[in-house]
Amino acid sequence: MQCPVARSLERVGEWWSMLILRDAFYGIRRFDDFVQSLGIAPNILSRRLADLVVAGLLERRPYSARPKRYEYVLTEQGRDFRPVLLALMNWGNRHFSPEGPSILLIDTQSGQPVELAPVDLHTGEPIARGRHVVIAGPSANERTRARVEFRNAHLAADRH
């Protein structure tokens, strides 16, 4: 599929993969540390780490020759996934934490919790449904163009 959401989910859509990436942002790099942190079965972890390496989000680096051991380090592509995880955390805190948030993102200078909001970097304006719309990009095939037009027609009908 040409859809960037579908392509992204193909690489990180399995929930263990996202949790592995989350822990990698906390500085976890070694297999045994992932097992301990996540409580994941080693065979599942091996598969997910291999998938994330193939997808280009993690890099496998040796850290010990005897015995031969590897660590898994975020690539630039993997580091670019951080805002997605933070958005999921924010969404989960807002909608699935009736007892209140268990984890917060804090501004280290003010000490205050951060409230995430997608912003257009060109204008500084928050992304808003009435102001912003998804369109087909220059490389979109006919199927993708038709799907975007179909969705935008429904979105326009909802506005009226």
Secondary structure, DSSP 8 states (H G I E B T S, - for coil): ---HHHHHHHHH-SHHHHHHHHHHHTT--BHHHHHHHH---HHHHHHHHHHHHHTTSEEEEEEEETTEEEEEEE-HHHHTTHHHHHHHHHHHHHHS-TT--SS--B-TTT--B-----B-TTT--B--TTT------TT--HHHHHHHHHHHHHHHHHH-
